[in-house]
Amino acid sequence: MGAMKKNLHSFWFNVSPWVILGTLIILAPLLAVMTIQGVDRQKSFVIELLREKGFAMIRSFEAGTRTGLGTVWSPFHLQKFLIENSVQSADIDYMVITDLDGTIIADSDPSVIGEKYGRDLPLGKIAGESAPGWRQFVRSDGADTFEVYKALATDNIVIPGRDISGDGKTPALILFIGLDTGPLAETKNADVRHTIWMGIFLFFLGFSGIISLILAQAYRSSESSLARIKVLSGTIIDKMPIGLLLLDSRKNLATINRAGEDLLSISPKAFLGKAVMDRLPRSWQDLIVELDRTGVAIEKEMDCTFGSGKTASLDMVATTLSEEKEGFIGYLFLFRDMTEMILLRKEMARNQRLASLGSLAAGIAHEIRNPLSSIKGFATYFKEKYRDKPEDGEIAGILIEEVERLNRVIGQLLDFARPMTMNRQYRSLSTLIDHTLKMIQSQATAKNILIEKDLPESKLSASIDEDRMAQVLLNLYLNAFDAMAPGGTLKVSLSSSGNGAAQISVSDTGRGIHKKDLPHVYDPYFTTKSSGTGLGLAIVHRIIEAHDGRIDITSEEGKGTTVTLLLPVEKPSESS
């Protein structure tokens, strides 16, 4: 022990402090710049995400105010519609509508109507611009707020005792929407922590590598000092929020941290020093082949399927490791689960599509429904006028039916585009299924279709909007009828999934859905039927999502289709 202390003491006197200082001077600024750049990229992404979400909400609100088909919007109507929109979206902190003087016309907090808002903004300039704007600021209560705003069209809005037409060209109402930055702030903080940890890891890895090399060359007998450094590096690696996997030159497991263990289900105690290639996703094995071929580090996003069947989207960095004397020593993988971020991106894209559809629906309703009413009126008049002429009356009757069919299509489109309101109460799912099956029994008999049901004796209840769920089930039944020839079988079953959800399955023996069409069945206007509108399953998907549920479709051509609905069930009370 005394000799070791003496050697260690001699080492620190013999190692030039300029070596350590130079190492710090090189590594610290480099890694600081990398960390700052990573944080700035994440901040820019979060701002862009909030901006696009806010703009989509504004477009959706504008579309809603134009779907009234000639209705005059008073401050009361504006206030009611504004509150409905703010309540339906958990992302909205507040919504405010002001005139050019900043006087509040409508607010998600009715108590502040009549007060001033936005005095620090050029309201006149905002009203003259067609594009929405945004700002980020800290409110008087200290809350971090992201706000989007835009001039609001006032064609069908009337404020008693006030001219809101502006100069005849410029709208004189402005909509402000404050967004909740909490969920995205959490994502940003997680990315910031990841970036900082990555910087710390690389700093300590580089610094420890240099110091370890000096220790190995100068003091091979100082095993205790090397052990302490290894413990420090191991602790940092194990606490990293990103996964790390190290394979040796024979592709056996050398190191795996806790994050990597959780994702890959590889225990270091069971597999350390053993082959693990068969437990890695095939895409990882392809990375090793490419590293062996090129020797160049790889950085990419990739979808991986693990042995358990779980799939995930990973942000991956893979490289080879080499040592000056020993040469090639192994493979290093750094990876992070990006599944939630990708789902967030897809949700943002879906919201944008829905907002665009809302604008389209409003335009269609305004431009088509009014002329259709006139056409139907004239057709009804001619049908009565030519009652004594059956041929002419029949033509007028066909015209009336086609007008009504077109009105139904437009109604479906508006139903899909409008914000969905839910009246949820706990109801028995067995009772609901029985009721809906009775409604289509006559159609089943007419098509010679057998209905089978498998309902549990115990009553499964869920918090549902009974009318909306009936709409879902009837839509699925009718789709099954359309897919089956006479003599087919419709089977409806209800069971508990075992994870706090009720499972409703609707199966048919129809023609099935082509594999390439399955990813698009929820897209608006996508249909495989010659007479369909392509909105049925899109509306079903929205209703199930509004119930905090999930819908899955499996199908095989020529054998049939099964639609599975998963709904949260009522939890039994403690007294029961």
LUMGU-212352 format. One record per residue (C-alpha): residue number from 0; chain; x, y negated, z negated. Coordinates in pm, 1 decimal. Example, Ala and Ser with C-alpha at 12.3 -4.5 7.8 and 13.67 -1.06 7.14 Angstrom:
! residues 2
> marvex gutor X Y Z
> 0 A 1230.0 450.0 -780.0
> 1 A 1367.0 106.0 -714.0
//
This chain:
! residues 576
> marvex gutor X Y Z
> 0 A 0.0 0.0 0.0
> 1 A 282.2 -240.8 -85.0
> 2 A 455.9 -170.7 248.6
> 3 A 133.0 -234.8 438.2
> 4 A 80.7 -570.3 263.8
> 5 A 441.2 -661.2 341.4
> 6 A 399.4 -572.5 710.7
> 7 A 72.4 -767.3 732.9
> 8 A 229.0 -1070.4 562.1
> 9 A 524.1 -1055.4 802.7
> 10 A 288.6 -1031.8 1100.7
> 11 A 107.1 -1358.5 1029.9
> 12 A 440.5 -1534.6 986.7
> 13 A 579.7 -1393.3 1312.9
> 14 A 272.6 -1453.3 1530.2
> 15 A 282.8 -1803.3 1668.2
> 16 A -21.9 -2010.6 1565.4
> 17 A -21.9 -2149.4 1920.1
> 18 A -125.9 -1805.0 2046.2
> 19 A -437.4 -1808.0 1828.6
> 20 A -505.3 -2177.4 1895.6
> 21 A -463.8 -2128.6 2272.6
> 22 A -704.4 -1835.4 2265.4
> 23 A -965.2 -2047.8 2086.4
> 24 A -912.3 -2342.8 2322.4
> 25 A -966.4 -2121.7 2629.4
> 26 A -1257.7 -1913.3 2505.6
> 27 A -1459.8 -2163.5 2303.9
> 28 A -1527.3 -2428.7 2576.3
> 29 A -1588.2 -2161.5 2842.7
> 30 A -1842.6 -1974.5 2635.5
> 31 A -1999.7 -2299.7 2510.2
> 32 A -2061.6 -2410.6 2869.9
> 33 A -2208.7 -2067.5 2956.4
> 34 A -2439.2 -2083.3 2653.1
> 35 A -2557.9 -2439.3 2728.4
> 36 A -2624.1 -2352.4 3093.6
> 37 A -2826.0 -2046.2 2989.7
> 38 A -3034.6 -2250.6 2744.4
> 39 A -3096.8 -2521.8 3008.4
> 40 A -3213.2 -2260.5 3262.9
> 41 A -3459.9 -2113.8 3013.6
> 42 A -3586.8 -2462.8 2920.4
> 43 A -3644.8 -2549.9 3288.1
> 44 A -3828.8 -2221.3 3344.3
> 45 A -4058.5 -2279.6 3043.2
> 46 A -4139.4 -2636.2 3157.8
> 47 A -4220.4 -2512.8 3510.0
> 48 A -4440.2 -2237.6 3365.5
> 49 A -4634.7 -2483.9 3149.0
> 50 A -4665.3 -2733.3 3435.0
> 51 A -4811.0 -2476.4 3676.6
> 52 A -5048.7 -2340.1 3410.7
> 53 A -5173.3 -2692.8 3330.0
> 54 A -5221.9 -2782.3 3696.0
> 55 A -5419.0 -2460.6 3749.2
> 56 A -5645.1 -2550.7 3452.5
> 57 A -5706.1 -2899.8 3597.2
> 58 A -5800.7 -2753.7 3937.1
> 59 A -6031.1 -2505.8 3764.7
> 60 A -6199.6 -2788.3 3567.0
> 61 A -6246.1 -2998.5 3881.8
> 62 A -6394.4 -2701.6 4063.8
> 63 A -6638.3 -2651.1 3776.9
> 64 A -6761.1 -3012.7 3793.5
> 65 A -6831.3 -2972.3 4165.0
> 66 A -7035.9 -2651.9 4137.4
> 67 A -7343.4 -2831.8 4020.0
> 68 A -7475.9 -2868.7 4379.4
> 69 A -7603.0 -3224.4 4344.7
> 70 A -7634.6 -3230.5 3961.5
> 71 A -7557.3 -3571.8 3807.1
> 72 A -7299.3 -3533.9 3530.9
> 73 A -7359.7 -3757.0 3227.5
> 74 A -7116.7 -3803.2 2936.1
> 75 A -7317.1 -3533.6 2756.3
> 76 A -7264.9 -3285.3 3040.5
> 77 A -6894.6 -3374.7 3060.2
> 78 A -6855.1 -3329.1 2683.4
> 79 A -7033.3 -2992.5 2687.3
> 80 A -6834.9 -2860.6 2987.1
> 81 A -6507.9 -2987.9 2838.8
> 82 A -6570.3 -2810.2 2505.0
> 83 A -6664.0 -2484.8 2685.4
> 84 A -6337.5 -2491.4 2877.2
> 85 A -6124.6 -2576.9 2572.8
> 86 A -6285.9 -2303.1 2359.8
> 87 A -6255.5 -2033.7 2630.5
> 88 A -5880.1 -2073.8 2666.1
> 89 A -5653.9 -2016.8 2367.0
> 90 A -5375.1 -2202.6 2552.2
> 91 A -5551.7 -2541.3 2529.3
> 92 A -5479.8 -2766.8 2227.5
> 93 A -5708.4 -3047.7 2342.0
> 94 A -5885.8 -3196.0 2644.4
> 95 A -5958.1 -3569.4 2688.1
> 96 A -6139.8 -3769.6 2959.1
> 97 A -6085.1 -4149.8 2961.7
> 98 A -6163.8 -4443.2 3186.0
> 99 A -5897.7 -4681.5 3323.7
> 100 A -5900.1 -4879.7 2996.9
> 101 A -5810.5 -4567.8 2800.5
> 102 A -6153.3 -4545.1 2635.5
> 103 A -6235.0 -4181.4 2555.9
> 104 A -6548.9 -4067.1 2744.1
> 105 A -6529.0 -3697.7 2638.2
> 106 A -6299.1 -3511.7 2400.6
> 107 A -6261.5 -3160.0 2259.1
> 108 A -6283.9 -3344.8 1925.2
> 109 A -6615.6 -3534.3 1958.6
> 110 A -6534.5 -3754.6 1656.8
> 111 A -6279.3 -3960.3 1858.3
> 112 A -6512.4 -4048.0 2150.5
> 113 A -6496.3 -4424.7 2209.5
> 114 A -6140.6 -4459.6 2078.6
> 115 A -5838.4 -4545.5 2294.1
> 116 A -5596.7 -4291.5 2439.5
> 117 A -5299.5 -4305.2 2674.5
> 118 A -5209.2 -4673.0 2621.7
> 119 A -4844.4 -4581.4 2678.7
> 120 A -4922.5 -4452.6 3031.0
> 121 A -4988.5 -4647.9 3356.8
> 122 A -5352.9 -4537.3 3378.8
> 123 A -5422.4 -4744.6 3689.6
> 124 A -5131.2 -4584.3 3875.6
> 125 A -5237.4 -4234.7 3763.2
> 126 A -5591.2 -4296.1 3894.4
> 127 A -5451.3 -4390.3 4235.8
> 128 A -5250.0 -4068.3 4275.5
> 129 A -5398.9 -3743.8 4400.8
> 130 A -5129.3 -3520.0 4253.9
> 131 A -5135.7 -3430.1 3882.7
> 132 A -4862.9 -3544.7 3645.9
> 133 A -4716.7 -3422.5 3317.3
> 134 A -4522.7 -3533.5 3014.6
> 135 A -4369.0 -3379.9 2703.3
> 136 A -4377.5 -3571.0 2378.0
> 137 A -4408.6 -3541.6 2001.1
> 138 A -4746.8 -3644.3 1855.0
> 139 A -4786.1 -3856.7 1544.0
> 140 A -4844.3 -3540.7 1339.2
> 141 A -4504.7 -3405.4 1448.8
> 142 A -4643.6 -3139.3 1689.1
> 143 A -4451.9 -3075.5 2011.9
> 144 A -4700.6 -3128.7 2296.8
> 145 A -4694.3 -3058.9 2669.6
> 146 A -4960.0 -3263.9 2847.4
> 147 A -5083.0 -3261.3 3208.5
> 148 A -5309.6 -3527.2 3355.4
> 149 A -5486.3 -3615.2 3678.9
> 150 A -5746.7 -3851.4 3815.1
> 151 A -6091.8 -3689.3 3804.4
> 152 A -6327.8 -3711.9 4100.9
> 153 A -6641.3 -3911.0 4000.1
> 154 A -6874.6 -3846.4 4296.0
> 155 A -7143.9 -3686.8 4077.9
> 156 A -7055.4 -3843.4 3739.4
> 157 A -7264.7 -4129.9 3599.2
> 158 A -7180.2 -4325.6 3282.6
> 159 A -7480.1 -4537.7 3176.4
> 160 A -7404.7 -4906.8 3181.9
> 161 A -7063.1 -4858.3 3338.9
> 162 A -6924.8 -4855.5 3695.8
> 163 A -6671.7 -4571.8 3721.7
> 164 A -6631.3 -4588.1 4100.0
> 165 A -6311.7 -4787.7 4068.9
> 166 A -6241.7 -4980.0 4389.7
> 167 A -6465.3 -4746.0 4590.8
> 168 A -6174.2 -4524.5 4685.6
> 169 A -5990.1 -4457.8 4360.2
> 170 A -6151.3 -4241.3 4089.5
> 171 A -6178.4 -4418.9 3754.9
> 172 A -6176.4 -4121.8 3518.1
> 173 A -5862.5 -3941.8 3402.9
> 174 A -5843.8 -3588.8 3258.3
> 175 A -5574.4 -3506.0 3001.6
> 176 A -5505.1 -3145.4 2891.4
> 177 A -5270.7 -3066.9 2602.4
> 178 A -5125.3 -2715.1 2615.1
> 179 A -5024.6 -2487.7 2330.1
> 180 A -4650.2 -2440.2 2358.2
> 181 A -4639.5 -2173.3 2088.7
> 182 A -4629.6 -1845.3 2296.0
> 183 A -4391.0 -1985.1 2552.9
> 184 A -4183.6 -2148.3 2280.6
> 185 A -4143.4 -1804.2 2124.1
> 186 A -4028.2 -1666.0 2459.3
> 187 A -3790.8 -1960.2 2502.8
> 188 A -3652.1 -1913.4 2150.1
> 189 A -3601.4 -1542.5 2217.6
> 190 A -3411.8 -1626.5 2538.2
> 191 A -3209.3 -1891.7 2354.2
> 192 A -3123.0 -1639.7 2082.7
> 193 A -3028.2 -1389.3 2353.9
> 194 A -2805.0 -1645.0 2524.7
> 195 A -2641.5 -1748.8 2196.9
> 196 A -2586.8 -1389.9 2090.9
> 197 A -2441.7 -1309.5 2431.0
> 198 A -2205.2 -1605.9 2394.6
> 199 A -2107.5 -1498.8 2042.6
> 200 A -2060.1 -1140.8 2157.8
> 201 A -1842.0 -1239.3 2451.5
> 202 A -1645.3 -1483.5 2234.6
> 203 A -1574.8 -1223.0 1967.9
> 204 A -1515.7 -957.0 2230.0
> 205 A -1257.6 -1172.2 2406.8
> 206 A -1103.0 -1301.5 2087.8
> 207 A -1101.5 -957.5 1925.1
> 208 A -953.4 -805.7 2240.1
> 209 A -663.0 -1048.0 2244.2
> 210 A -596.2 -1017.6 1872.7
> 211 A -629.8 -639.6 1888.5
> 212 A -374.5 -626.2 2171.0
> 213 A -129.4 -832.2 1965.6
> 214 A -192.3 -612.5 1662.7
> 215 A -143.3 -293.0 1866.2
> 216 A 181.2 -413.8 2017.5
> 217 A 328.0 -565.2 1706.6
> 218 A 192.8 -362.3 1417.6
> 219 A 85.3 -8.6 1496.7
> 220 A 105.7 66.6 1128.0
> 221 A -157.1 -199.0 1030.0
> 222 A -452.6 42.0 1058.1
> 223 A -656.3 -128.0 791.8
> 224 A -654.4 -461.5 977.7
> 225 A -764.6 -295.0 1300.4
> 226 A -1037.4 -111.0 1110.8
> 227 A -1177.3 -437.7 975.9
> 228 A -1187.3 -586.1 1325.2
> 229 A -1364.3 -277.4 1456.5
> 230 A -1621.5 -303.4 1179.0
> 231 A -1679.1 -670.1 1262.6
> 232 A -1718.8 -598.5 1635.0
> 233 A -1940.8 -298.9 1561.2
> 234 A -2167.2 -508.8 1340.1
> 235 A -2200.6 -778.5 1603.7
> 236 A -2271.8 -521.8 1874.0
> 237 A -2528.9 -340.8 1659.4
> 238 A -2711.5 -664.7 1570.9
> 239 A -2728.4 -791.4 1928.4
> 240 A -3088.5 -841.2 2054.1
> 241 A -2985.2 -695.2 2391.0
> 242 A -2907.3 -330.3 2460.7
> 243 A -2546.7 -210.3 2497.7
> 244 A -2434.6 130.8 2623.6
> 245 A -2072.9 238.4 2671.7
> 246 A -1975.4 560.3 2851.7
> 247 A -1620.8 690.5 2854.1
> 248 A -1433.6 794.8 3168.7
> 249 A -1600.6 1139.7 3159.8
> 250 A -1946.7 976.5 3136.6
> 251 A -1992.3 1085.3 2775.9
> 252 A -2152.2 853.4 2519.7
> 253 A -1893.7 629.2 2352.7
> 254 A -2110.3 352.8 2197.0
> 255 A -2475.6 251.4 2186.9
> 256 A -2626.9 -25.8 1973.8
> 257 A -2962.7 -28.7 1798.1
> 258 A -3148.9 -214.6 2077.0
> 259 A -3019.5 35.9 2332.7
> 260 A -3108.7 327.9 2109.0
> 261 A -3469.2 204.7 2075.8
> 262 A -3514.4 165.1 2451.7
> 263 A -3333.3 479.1 2570.6
> 264 A -3424.2 706.6 2276.7
> 265 A -3059.2 819.5 2252.9
> 266 A -2933.6 876.9 1898.9
> 267 A -2560.9 806.6 1854.9
> 268 A -2543.7 1068.6 1578.1
> 269 A -2677.6 1339.4 1810.8
> 270 A -2505.9 1241.8 2137.7
> 271 A -2180.2 1061.7 2047.7
> 272 A -1904.6 1211.3 2264.1
> 273 A -2157.0 1419.7 2458.7
> 274 A -2293.3 1398.8 2813.5
> 275 A -2604.2 1176.3 2842.6
> 276 A -2633.9 1133.3 3219.9
> 277 A -2945.9 1351.0 3232.6
> 278 A -3115.8 1120.4 2977.7
> 279 A -3049.9 802.9 3174.8
> 280 A -3291.2 671.8 3440.9
> 281 A -3202.5 768.9 3797.0
> 282 A -3147.9 402.8 3884.6
> 283 A -2867.4 387.8 3624.8
> 284 A -2697.5 685.8 3779.3
> 285 A -2708.5 504.6 4113.1
> 286 A -2536.6 206.9 3945.6
> 287 A -2251.1 432.4 3833.0
> 288 A -2209.5 561.6 4188.1
> 289 A -2190.6 203.3 4316.1
> 290 A -1942.7 102.6 4043.0
> 291 A -1720.1 397.9 4133.8
> 292 A -1734.3 295.0 4498.2
> 293 A -1681.8 -82.3 4467.3
> 294 A -1541.3 -145.4 4119.8
> 295 A -1730.7 -476.7 4119.3
> 296 A -1959.7 -577.2 3831.2
> 297 A -2332.5 -555.6 3909.3
> 298 A -2599.5 -796.6 3780.7
> 299 A -2961.8 -735.7 3883.2
> 300 A -3322.6 -693.2 3773.2
> 301 A -3442.2 -335.9 3814.9
> 302 A -3743.1 -117.6 3735.2
> 303 A -3657.4 192.8 3532.6
> 304 A -3852.8 505.5 3444.5
> 305 A -3734.8 688.9 3132.5
> 306 A -3764.3 1055.5 3042.9
> 307 A -4065.9 987.8 2818.3
> 308 A -4254.0 847.5 3119.4
> 309 A -4222.6 490.5 2992.7
> 310 A -4140.3 227.7 3256.2
> 311 A -3972.1 -108.1 3201.6
> 312 A -3821.0 -393.7 3401.7
> 313 A -3464.1 -459.3 3287.6
> 314 A -3220.9 -746.9 3333.0
> 315 A -2905.9 -539.6 3382.1
> 316 A -2530.5 -610.4 3381.8
> 317 A -2307.4 -309.2 3459.3
> 318 A -1929.7 -302.5 3493.2
> 319 A -1628.6 -76.8 3458.1
> 320 A -1374.2 -116.3 3178.1
> 321 A -1000.0 -81.0 3226.4
> 322 A -694.2 -99.6 3004.3
> 323 A -348.9 -198.1 3123.5
> 324 A -172.6 119.7 3018.1
> 325 A -449.1 377.5 3029.1
> 326 A -626.4 235.1 3336.3
> 327 A -996.0 315.1 3375.4
> 328 A -1160.4 388.7 3037.4
> 329 A -1538.3 380.9 3099.2
> 330 A -1862.1 206.0 3197.5
> 331 A -2034.5 -80.6 3012.5
> 332 A -2409.1 -155.3 3044.7
> 333 A -2576.2 -464.8 2899.6
> 334 A -2953.5 -473.3 2943.6
> 335 A -3265.1 -658.4 2827.7
> 336 A -3634.4 -562.5 2859.7
> 337 A -3797.9 -821.5 3090.9
> 338 A -4138.3 -649.5 3111.6
> 339 A -4327.0 -912.4 2908.3
> 340 A -4170.2 -1200.9 3101.6
> 341 A -4262.5 -1040.6 3435.7
> 342 A -4619.2 -984.0 3314.1
> 343 A -4631.6 -1351.4 3216.0
> 344 A -4520.3 -1450.3 3565.9
> 345 A -4787.7 -1226.0 3720.7
> 346 A -5052.9 -1374.6 3492.8
> 347 A -4952.4 -1724.4 3598.3
> 348 A -4977.2 -1625.1 3965.9
> 349 A -5319.3 -1468.1 3903.5
> 350 A -5441.6 -1786.7 3729.5
> 351 A -5326.2 -1989.9 4027.2
> 352 A -5518.6 -1761.3 4263.7
> 353 A -5831.7 -1789.7 4049.5
> 354 A -5804.1 -2169.1 4042.6
> 355 A -5777.7 -2177.3 4421.2
> 356 A -6076.9 -1945.7 4445.8
> 357 A -6273.5 -2180.8 4220.7
> 358 A -6206.9 -2472.0 4454.9
> 359 A -6304.9 -2255.8 4752.5
> 360 A -6625.4 -2146.3 4580.8
> 361 A -6726.1 -2503.1 4506.0
> 362 A -6669.3 -2604.8 4867.9
> 363 A -6864.8 -2310.1 5005.0
> 364 A -7156.4 -2368.4 4770.9
> 365 A -7175.6 -2737.3 4858.2
> 366 A -7136.7 -2695.4 5233.4
> 367 A -7347.7 -2383.2 5286.5
> 368 A -7616.4 -2356.9 5020.9
> 369 A -7795.0 -2680.9 5099.6
> 370 A -7829.6 -2602.8 5474.7
> 371 A -7933.2 -2249.0 5384.5
> 372 A -8219.3 -2383.2 5174.4
> 373 A -8343.1 -2580.3 5472.9
> 374 A -8310.4 -2277.8 5703.8
> 375 A -8504.7 -2060.7 5460.5
> 376 A -8774.4 -2325.1 5431.1
> 377 A -8820.9 -2348.2 5808.2
> 378 A -8814.9 -1967.2 5841.5
> 379 A -9085.0 -1935.9 5575.2
> 380 A -9291.7 -2200.6 5755.8
> 381 A -9267.1 -2020.1 6090.6
> 382 A -9346.4 -1684.1 5930.5
> 383 A -9672.6 -1826.7 5798.8
> 384 A -9743.2 -2016.8 6120.2
> 385 A -9697.7 -1707.9 6340.2
> 386 A -9878.0 -1468.1 6109.4
> 387 A -10100.0 -1369.4 6402.4
> 388 A -9791.2 -1292.7 6615.2
> 389 A -9622.4 -992.0 6449.4
> 390 A -9308.7 -1002.8 6666.7
> 391 A -9235.2 -1369.6 6589.5
> 392 A -9324.2 -1318.0 6222.6
> 393 A -9085.3 -1023.2 6200.2
> 394 A -8799.6 -1233.2 6340.5
> 395 A -8871.3 -1506.3 6082.7
> 396 A -8877.3 -1240.9 5808.0
> 397 A -8535.8 -1106.7 5915.7
> 398 A -8399.4 -1462.4 5907.6
> 399 A -8529.4 -1508.8 5549.9
> 400 A -8368.3 -1179.6 5437.8
> 401 A -8030.7 -1275.7 5587.7
> 402 A -8041.9 -1616.6 5421.6
> 403 A -8115.3 -1451.3 5085.3
> 404 A -7829.7 -1204.0 5140.3
> 405 A -7587.8 -1488.5 5212.7
> 406 A -7709.5 -1670.1 4901.1
> 407 A -7634.5 -1357.9 4694.8
> 408 A -7280.9 -1341.0 4836.3
> 409 A -7226.2 -1706.5 4747.0
> 410 A -7370.7 -1640.0 4400.0
> 411 A -7120.1 -1355.8 4348.7
> 412 A -6836.8 -1580.9 4452.7
> 413 A -6945.8 -1854.7 4210.2
> 414 A -6991.0 -1600.5 3930.8
> 415 A -6633.0 -1485.0 3983.4
> 416 A -6491.3 -1837.3 4004.1
> 417 A -6669.8 -1997.2 3704.9
> 418 A -6525.8 -1974.1 3350.9
> 419 A -6672.1 -1658.0 3197.7
> 420 A -6879.4 -1705.0 2879.5
> 421 A -6931.5 -1402.4 2653.9
> 422 A -7204.9 -1331.1 2397.6
> 423 A -7037.9 -1043.0 2213.1
> 424 A -7210.9 -836.1 1946.2
> 425 A -7145.6 -488.3 1809.1
> 426 A -7356.2 -244.9 2008.3
> 427 A -7376.1 132.3 2051.7
> 428 A -7195.4 237.6 2368.4
> 429 A -7394.1 564.0 2395.4
> 430 A -7720.6 369.5 2395.7
> 431 A -7590.2 132.0 2662.2
> 432 A -7473.7 418.6 2887.3
> 433 A -7809.5 598.7 2851.4
> 434 A -7996.1 280.8 2941.2
> 435 A -7790.1 209.6 3252.9
> 436 A -7813.4 570.0 3375.3
> 437 A -8194.9 551.3 3356.1
> 438 A -8182.6 238.8 3574.8
> 439 A -8013.3 426.5 3863.0
> 440 A -8185.8 762.7 3820.5
> 441 A -8431.3 697.8 4104.0
> 442 A -8147.7 607.5 4343.7
> 443 A -7959.7 921.8 4243.3
> 444 A -8268.5 1135.9 4307.4
> 445 A -8321.5 973.6 4648.2
> 446 A -7958.5 1054.2 4748.1
> 447 A -7969.7 1403.0 4590.5
> 448 A -7686.7 1313.5 4350.9
> 449 A -7652.1 1504.3 4023.0
> 450 A -7582.2 1294.4 3711.5
> 451 A -7385.6 1456.5 3427.7
> 452 A -7319.3 1280.9 3097.0
> 453 A -7102.6 1374.7 2801.5
> 454 A -7185.5 1148.5 2507.1
> 455 A -7074.2 1213.8 2145.4
> 456 A -7328.1 1265.8 1871.7
> 457 A -7154.9 1004.0 1656.0
> 458 A -7227.2 649.6 1761.3
> 459 A -6926.2 460.0 1891.8
> 460 A -6976.7 85.2 1862.8
> 461 A -6782.0 -199.4 2016.4
> 462 A -6800.3 -577.7 2026.3
> 463 A -6946.3 -632.4 2373.8
> 464 A -7163.8 -862.2 2582.3
> 465 A -7440.6 -611.9 2655.1
> 466 A -7550.0 -772.6 2982.1
> 467 A -7192.5 -801.1 3111.2
> 468 A -7107.2 -440.7 3023.8
> 469 A -7429.5 -322.1 3186.9
> 470 A -7318.1 -514.2 3497.2
> 471 A -6981.9 -329.7 3483.6
> 472 A -7137.2 16.8 3452.9
> 473 A -7400.5 -41.4 3722.1
> 474 A -7132.7 -167.6 3960.2
> 475 A -6924.3 148.1 3899.8
> 476 A -7230.3 375.8 3946.9
> 477 A -7328.5 210.6 4275.4
> 478 A -6970.1 223.9 4404.0
> 479 A -6970.0 597.5 4327.3
> 480 A -7301.8 642.5 4511.8
> 481 A -7158.4 463.3 4818.5
> 482 A -6853.5 693.7 4816.4
> 483 A -7051.1 1020.6 4792.3
> 484 A -7248.9 1216.6 5042.7
> 485 A -7583.5 1372.9 4936.5
> 486 A -7527.4 1656.7 4692.7
> 487 A -7240.6 1485.3 4507.6
> 488 A -7195.5 1460.0 4129.8
> 489 A -7161.4 1152.7 3909.7
> 490 A -7013.5 1225.2 3565.6
> 491 A -7011.4 972.1 3281.0
> 492 A -6835.5 1049.1 2951.8
> 493 A -6768.9 862.3 2627.5
> 494 A -6499.0 951.5 2376.5
> 495 A -6253.5 806.7 2126.8
> 496 A -5903.2 757.5 2265.5
> 497 A -5747.6 805.2 1922.4
> 498 A -5572.9 462.9 1919.7
> 499 A -5861.5 244.6 1803.5
> 500 A -6038.8 230.6 2137.8
> 501 A -6346.7 383.2 2299.8
> 502 A -6292.8 547.1 2638.7
> 503 A -6564.6 542.2 2904.5
> 504 A -6495.5 751.3 3216.4
> 505 A -6698.8 730.5 3539.6
> 506 A -6607.1 1005.1 3789.9
> 507 A -6744.7 1091.3 4132.3
> 508 A -6687.1 1361.4 4393.4
> 509 A -6666.4 1113.3 4680.4
> 510 A -6413.2 1044.7 4952.3
> 511 A -6158.8 883.3 4719.6
> 512 A -5930.0 584.4 4771.7
> 513 A -5614.6 586.2 4984.3
> 514 A -5294.6 562.4 4778.7
> 515 A -5183.5 241.7 4954.7
> 516 A -5517.3 73.9 4873.4
> 517 A -5512.6 144.2 4496.0
> 518 A -5290.3 -155.8 4397.9
> 519 A -5532.6 -393.7 4573.6
> 520 A -5873.4 -275.9 4448.9
> 521 A -5897.1 -568.3 4198.9
> 522 A -5802.9 -833.2 4457.6
> 523 A -6090.5 -1065.9 4553.5
> 524 A -6237.2 -983.4 4897.5
> 525 A -6048.1 -656.3 4928.5
> 526 A -6287.6 -376.2 5020.9
> 527 A -6283.0 -43.8 5202.4
> 528 A -6659.3 -57.7 5265.4
> 529 A -6795.0 -197.4 5589.9
> 530 A -7071.7 -391.1 5412.4
> 531 A -6900.7 -484.9 5088.2
> 532 A -6796.3 -832.6 4970.7
> 533 A -6484.4 -719.3 4788.0
> 534 A -6581.3 -899.6 4466.7
> 535 A -6741.0 -614.0 4268.7
> 536 A -6428.1 -460.9 4113.3
> 537 A -6265.8 -803.8 4078.9
> 538 A -6559.8 -915.2 3861.4
> 539 A -6550.0 -583.8 3669.9
> 540 A -6179.0 -639.2 3598.9
> 541 A -6246.8 -991.1 3465.9
> 542 A -6526.8 -870.9 3239.4
> 543 A -6316.3 -590.2 3088.7
> 544 A -6024.7 -829.7 3029.7
> 545 A -6265.1 -1071.3 2857.0
> 546 A -6354.1 -783.4 2621.7
> 547 A -5983.2 -733.7 2534.4
> 548 A -6002.3 -400.2 2714.3
> 549 A -5824.0 -221.1 2997.0
> 550 A -5938.3 -56.1 3319.6
> 551 A -5751.7 220.7 3503.2
> 552 A -5841.1 386.2 3835.3
> 553 A -5714.1 723.2 3955.8
> 554 A -5816.9 864.3 4289.9
> 555 A -5731.1 1133.2 4541.9
> 556 A -5854.0 1124.8 4899.2
> 557 A -6122.3 1384.1 4964.7
> 558 A -6160.4 1476.7 4594.8
> 559 A -6305.9 1171.3 4426.1
> 560 A -6230.9 879.8 4197.1
> 561 A -6222.9 830.8 3819.8
> 562 A -6254.1 486.9 3658.1
> 563 A -6153.1 471.8 3290.7
> 564 A -6253.8 183.1 3061.2
> 565 A -6080.1 132.0 2724.2
> 566 A -6259.7 -95.9 2474.1
> 567 A -6169.2 -181.6 2112.4
> 568 A -6418.3 -12.2 1877.8
> 569 A -6574.4 -133.9 1557.9
> 570 A -6364.8 -51.8 1253.2
> 571 A -6563.3 122.1 977.8
> 572 A -6612.2 -76.3 659.3
> 573 A -6426.1 26.3 343.0
> 574 A -6752.9 103.6 166.8
> 575 A -6842.1 368.4 421.2
//
